Amino acid sequence: MANTSSRALRLLSLLQNHRFWPGAELAERLGVSPRTLRRDVDRLRELGYPVTAHPGVDGGYQLAPGAALPPLVLDDEEAVALAVGLRLATQGATQNPVAGAARDDASGDHAAGDDLSGTIAEAAARALAKVTQVMPARLRRRAGAVAAMTESASWNTARAGQAAAINPDVLATAALACRDSERIRFGYGAASGERTERHVEPHRLVALDRRWYLVAYDLARNDWRSFRLDRVLGVPQQTGARFRPRELPAADAAEFVRRNASAAPGAWQVEAVVEAPAAAVRERFGRWATVTESGPARCLVTITQADNLDWAVIALGGTGADFQVLSPPELAERIADWGARFTRSVQPPPEGRPAAAPGGPRPPGDLGGPGHLRAGRPAHPIKWRQPGQEND
């Protein structure tokens, strides 16, 4: 039998991992008698852990919510997963958030000029400092290795920064209002810079493409709206007024946000027919497009929110199959422009202009940057991957 202290820690770990433990099963897991289990539970209560006992034949124990957050007991895998998750939560907050979080001193300090106060990223950095500080050396090395060998990146750095800059009080207040069906008021800054006051019935929070949205019924406009939380001005005011939830005009809140985002200015809806099996194309695009079969070796690809047509060009070209653009016309024009530049890149240089030798200096005016391919430069195989796809 383990000593009293280690057994109490083991009991605490089991209670934190399970909502309810039958008494007999819990005693068996600890290898003690029911009487010893009751004593161990009493010790946890003396330490401030609110352990609730349920009497009876089917009775047992569970850890109830307390007035303060008690210390947590984590196993090795949980501790590393928590540290990695907190590091990810700081992405977009600093120039190099992962590297900054990997410091062994776990001080939580950031470079001068980083304004993280009152944000999700700042709260994650403070929590990460506490977790890393009490980690055993072996776990700190494991978590540090993940951080040191990982480079943070985003397909849209502006969105990553917006996600990290959300005030946690805004997020928590909105979530509680959704759960409790309570009306709230808040100021909202539109993309145009206009500020308005909103009185809404909150429905759900949606995390989409590193942005947080509140789906709510706007009482002043008598219609459903989706609000970006990074544009909410100040912490929403709770009114105390309850409401009966209305029926959302969509399958779910996520679909409502996607639909509104695709209709927003600057967002394109791309449709193209690809001459390839749907399964192969779906594997190539992943979650970034909807692929529906329209024949044995043909499918329809729909990208509902493309704010960059160049990405759509790369994605369709990366399928390695013929395709026909259905919409928008601007995408067809962009592909024609790319095609013209690619065609010029394999043609002989204009008369009087020497070609650059492989590895040598380029002729004057040859920028050599992205989108400026020139003949005479060594060719390198390019493998396209959609956002989020692992390397081989």
N, C-alpha and C positions, 0 to 999 in steps of 0.2 A: 504494500500500500504506500502511495506517495505521502510525503510529509504534508502537514496541514496547509502551509502557504502555497506550495505548488498545486495542491488539490483544489484550493480555492480559486486559483487563477484558471485552472482547467474548467472548473464549474462556471466561472464567469464567461469564458470563451464559448462554452456550449450554450449558455443562456443568450448570448448575443447573436448566435448563429441561427437560433430557432425561436419562433414566436411562442411556442408552448411545448413543454416537455412533460410527459407523464412521469409521475414520481418514480415508479418502478424502473422504467427505462433509463431515466437519468442516473439512478443509483447504480444500475448495471453498467452503464458507460464509465462511471467513475470507479467501479469496483469497490463500493462501500455499501453499508447497510442503510435502510431508510432512516434510521435514527441518526447516523453520522451525516447523512445528507441534510437533515433538518438543521443540525449544528452548523454545517458549512454555510447554509443559506442564511442563518442568523448572523454569522460573521460578515457576510457580504452586506447585510442590512446595516450592521454597525459601521461599516466603511462608507455608507451613503448610497449603496445601490438599492433601488426600489424593486425588490423581488416580491412578486405577488404569488401567494399560495392558493390553490383551488382544492378544497377538501372533497372527500368522497372517494368512491371506488375508482372513478376515472379521473381523479384529481391529479394535480401536478404543479409545475412552477413556470413562471414566465417573468421576464424582465420588463417592468412597466416604465413608461416615460417618467422622468423625474424633473425637479425644478431646475437642475443644472445638468450639463452634459458630463457624465462620469467618464473616467479613463476607459479606453477601449483596449481589448486584447486582440491582437492580430497575429495570425501565423505568418510564416516567411513569405508565402506567395501573395497573401493579402496586403502585406506591408509594401512589397515592391510594386504591386498593381496600383496601390493608392498613390505612391510617390510618382509613378509614371503618369497616372491620370491627372494629378495636380500640375505636373509640368506641362501637359498638353493644354490645361486650362489657362496657362499664362501665355500661350502662343499669341503673337500679334501685339503683345504689350511692350516688348522691348525689341531692340535690334537683333538680339540673339538670345531669346528667352530660354531655350533648352540648355545652352552652354552656361548661361548665368545661373540656372538652377542646379547645375551639376557640381557646384563648389562644395568641397567636403566640409567647410565650416558651417554651411547651411545658415548663414546669417540672414538671408532674405534681402540683403541690400541690393540695390540696382544702380545702374550707371547714373551719373548726374544728368539731369535733364529729363529723366523718365518720369512722367506724371501719371502714377498709377493709383493715387489716393482715391478711396471710395469706389473702386471698381471690382468686378469679378476677378480680374487678374491679380489685383493687389491682395484680395482675400485668399486666393489660391497660393500666392507666394508666401504669405504669412503661415498658412497651414502647412505648406511644404517645408518651411524652415523648422517648424515644430516636429513634424514627422521625422525628418532626416536627422535632427539633433539627437533623438532618442533611439535611432536605429543601431543595432549591433554593427560592428565594422564590416562583417561579411555581407550584410544586406545593403549597407551604404555603398559598398563597392559594386554590387549588382545593379542597384538603381543608378549609380553614377555612370556605369558602363553603358546602360541604355541611353542616358542623356548625352554622354560624350560622343557616342557613335551615331547619333541621330541628328539630322539637319532639319530644322523646321522650315516648312515652305507652305505656300498657299497659292492657289490659282488666282486669287484676288486678295492682295495684301490689304487693301482698304477694308474689305469685309472682315478679314481676320482681326484687324485693329478695332473695328466696331464691335465685334463679338466680345473682345476682351475688355472694352471700355464701358460695358453696361454696369450700372450701379446695382449691387446685389440686393439692396433694399427695394428697388423698383421691381426686380425679378420676383422676390419673395412676396411682396405685397400683391402683385398681379396674380401670382399662383394661389395665394390664400383666397383672394376674391373669387377666382374661378371655382375653387373647391367649395366655398361657402355660399355661392350664388349671391354675392353682395355687390351692389352698384358702387362704382368708384368714379372720381373726377380727377383729371390731370390736364396739364398743358401739353400741347403737341406741336412740334416744329416740322412743317412739311419740307419737302425737297426744295421748294421755291423760296424757303426762308420765312414763309408766313406762319405766324403762331396762332393757334386756336385753342379754345377750352373745350374739352370733351367730357361728356357725362354718358357712361356706357354700362352695359350689362356684360361683364366678361364671361367668355365661354371656355376657351382653351389657350394654352401657350404652344407655340410651334417653333421648333428649332430647324431652320432650313438654310442650307448652304452657309453655315457659320453666322447666321443672323437669327435673332429671337423676334418672334411676332406674337402679338396678342390679338386673338380673334374675339370680337365683341360686337354687340348690337349697339349702335350709336343712337341714343334716345333723341338727340336734337335733329338728326338727319333721317330718322325712321328707316334705317337700313343697316345691313351688316357691313363691317369694316375690318381690315387687318392693319394693326399699328406696329411699326418697328419700335422695339423697346429702346434702342439707342437714340431715338428721337423724342422719347417721353421726357418732358422738362420737369425735373424734380420727382419726388416720390408721390405716387398717386394717393389721393385722399380717400379714406374709407368713409362711406356715408352711413353705414349701419342699416341701410334699406335693403331688404331681401327681395328676390324676384323669382318668378317661376321661369325656368329655362325655356327659351324659344327653340323652335326647330331650325337647325342650320340648313341653308339652301345648298348643301353639298354632301357628299358621302361622308366626309370627316373634315376636321379643321385643317389638316395638312393639305388636302386637295383644294380647299377653299383658298389657302394662301398661294399655292402653286398657280391656281387659275388667275388670281389677281395679279400676281407677279408677272405672269406671261402677257397680261394685257397692259402692263405698265409701260410708259414711254421709254424707248431705248431697249426694250426686250423684244427679241424676234422669236417667232414660231417657225421652225424649219421643218419642212416636209420634203422627203426625197424617196424615190423608188430605187432600191439597190438590187442588182442582179446577182443575188447570192442567197443561200439558205438562211432563214430567219435565225436559226440556232447559232450559226457562226457569227452573224452580224450582232446578235444580242450579246454574245460573249465579248465581242470587241468593244461595244459601247457601254456595257454594264448598266448602272442605274442612271446614266446621264441621258438616256433616250428611251422612248417606247418603240419597240420593234414588233410589228404584226405581220404574220405570214400572208402573202397574197399570191402564192403559187408554189410549185415544187422547189424552185430555185430563185425565188423573188420575194422581196419583203418591203414593207413601208416603214420608214424610219421617221419618227417625229421627235423633235427636240422642242420642248414646250417653253424653255426659258434660255435663250442664247443671247447674252448681251455682248458677245463678240463673234462676229461672223467668221473671222479668221479661224477660230477653233472649229467651227462647223466644216470649213474647207479641209482642214487637216483630218478631222474625224472621218469624213466621207471618203477622202482620198486614201486614208489608212485601211479601208476595208479591202483594198486590192481587187475590187470588182467594179464593173461599169455601174453608173448610177445616173438618174435623171432628176434634176431639181424641180419640184412642184411649186415651192414657195419658200421664201419671198423672192421677188425679182432681184433684189439687191444681192442675194447670195449668188445667183447666176452671174451677175456682173462681176462679183468679186472672184469667182472661179475663173472667169474669162481673163481677168487681169493677171491672176496667178499663172494661168496656162501660158499667156503671152510671155511673161517673164521667164518661166521655165524653158520655153522653147528657145528664147534668145540665149539662155545660159549654155546651150549645147551647140550653138552655131559658131562658126569661125569668127574670130574678132574682126572688127571693121578694118578695111585696108589702111595700112599705115600705122596700125596700133598693134605692137607685138604682144603675143600672149605671155603671161607670166609663167616662168618655169616652176615646176612643182617644188614647193618649199622656198622659193626665192622671192625677191621683192615684187610687188604687184605694180602694174603700170599706174601712172598718175591718175587720180580720180576714181580708182577702183577701191571702193570702201571695204569690200569683203565682209560686210556685216550681214546679219539676218536679212533675207530677201534680196541680197545682191550676189547671187551665184555667178561665177565667171568661168569660162572655159579655161582649161590649163591647170586648174587647181585639183589636187588629188581628191578623188571621190571617197566618201565614207558612207557605209551602210547606215541608214536611219530606220529605227524601229519605233513606230508610234505607239504610245500607250495612253489610254484614257486616264483622266484624273483619278487618283486613288488606286490604280492598278499596280501590283507589286512588280519589281524587277525580276527578271529570270534568275 
